[in-house]
Amino acid sequence: MKTKFNLYLLAAVSSILFVSCNPDSIADEDNPYETEQGLDKKEITDQDLG
């Protein structure tokens, strides 16, 4: 009975560690701060500032 409990405990801990340390997650692919569009400072006028 104790061996069965230990095996279930080991399986639970190892699955939690595998999921939390897995680098293949959707959040890693989505970087909200990286943009492809640049800003040309020459095109900014006084009217754009407000």
C-alpha positions, -999 to +999 in steps of 0.1 A: +000+000+000+028+024+008+046+015-024+015+022-045+011+056-027+047+065-034+044+056-071+013+078-074+031+106-056+061+103-079+039+103-110+021+134-098+052+153-090+070+144-122+040+153-143+038+187-126+075+193-131+073+183-167+044+206-175+058+236-157+093+232-172+082+225-207+095+253-230+070+245-258+042+267-246+021+292-265+031+321-242+067+318-253+058+323-289+036+354-281+057+384-273+034+415-269+063+440-267+080+431-299+068+450-329+078+448-366+067+483-374+092+511-371+086+548-365+102+574-388+109+605-367+110+627-397+073+621-404+062+635-369+048+670-371+037+694-344+001+686-353+007+649-344+019+659-309-012+676-300 
